[in-house]
Amino acid sequence: MKHFNSPWTRLVAAARLAPADKRAACAPAGFATRVSALAAGANEPTFAALFARCSLRALGVCGLVMVLGVTLNLGSVLNAFEAPAVDAITLNDPVSEWLDASAS
């Protein structure tokens, strides 16, 4: 059976024999000044940039809401078109309703 720890032990032994890093661990001269100048020079995004960034997302959300609304209401819309046509005059004639009620 192959010993899987041997590559790891060889790497660890090689790392222990490597010379120590003698480079400076601090940032180069003027680094903080450059970073603060870049931060101060950064402009806030304009309304047009924010609108452009969010417009396609909003369009997608509106499209999903539209498809969901049409899907949920499709049955009632189809039933409204298939319902028999009723004469509008008989629906809004209170006199005929009163006469029909009094005759019976």
Secondary structure as UniProt FT lines:
FT   HELIX           5..17
FT   TURN            29..30
FT   HELIX           31..41
FT   HELIX           47..82
FT   HELIX           88..91
FT   HELIX           94..103
//
